[in-house]
């Protein structure tokens, strides 16, 4: 047995089924919530009850927005 998940393409799955491998198909359907979830019912929220969760709104605007200066001619990381 392997740990983690094994992901294969649809073509690979089809080829494996044609060779006689067992195949299972499962779907997950998320039903709409019938109401709001109480925060007290969420375990991780109960673990941090001493943390103040009340926010009064967005933080104030800053006079100098956060920026990262790049060297001239630097390509975006996603395009390298």
C-alpha positions in Angstrom: 0.0 0.0 0.0 1.1 3.5 -0.7 0.5 6.5 1.5 -0.9 9.8 0.1 -2.8 10.0 -3.1 -2.2 8.6 -6.5 -3.5 10.7 -9.4 -3.7 9.3 -12.9 -5.1 10.7 -16.1 -8.4 9.6 -17.7 -6.4 8.0 -20.6 -4.2 6.0 -18.1 -7.4 4.9 -16.2 -9.0 3.8 -19.4 -5.9 1.8 -20.4 -5.8 0.1 -17.0 -9.5 -0.8 -17.1 -8.9 -2.3 -20.6 -6.1 -4.4 -19.2 -8.5 -5.8 -16.5 -7.7 -3.6 -13.5 -10.5 -3.0 -11.0 -11.9 0.5 -11.1 -14.0 2.5 -8.7 -15.7 5.8 -9.3 -16.7 8.0 -6.4 -18.3 11.4 -6.3 -18.7 13.9 -3.5 -21.7 16.1 -3.4 -21.7 19.1 -1.1 -25.2 19.8 0.1 -26.3 23.4 0.9 -26.1 24.2 4.6 -29.5 24.3 6.3 -28.3 27.3 8.4 -25.3 28.8 9.9 -22.8 26.7 11.7 -22.3 27.6 15.4 -18.7 28.5 16.0 -18.8 26.6 19.3 -19.3 23.4 17.3 -15.9 23.7 15.6 -13.2 22.0 17.6 -10.3 24.3 16.5 -12.4 27.3 17.5 -13.0 25.8 21.0 -9.2 25.3 21.3 -8.6 29.1 20.8 -11.6 30.5 22.8 -9.2 32.9 24.5 -8.4 34.7 21.2 -10.5 37.7 20.4 -12.3 37.2 17.1 -14.2 40.4 17.0 -13.0 42.7 14.1 -14.3 46.2 13.9 -13.7 46.5 10.1 -10.9 46.8 7.7 -7.5 48.2 8.8 -6.9 51.9 8.0 -5.4 52.8 4.6 -1.7 53.2 4.6 -0.1 56.2 3.0 2.6 54.0 1.3 1.2 50.8 -0.1 3.3 47.7 0.1 5.5 47.1 -3.0 8.4 45.0 -3.9 11.0 46.7 -6.1 12.5 44.5 -8.8 15.7 44.8 -10.7 15.3 46.3 -14.2 14.6 43.5 -16.7 13.6 40.9 -14.2 10.9 38.6 -15.6 8.0 37.4 -13.3 8.8 34.1 -11.6 5.8 32.5 -13.2 7.3 33.1 -16.7 10.8 31.8 -16.1 
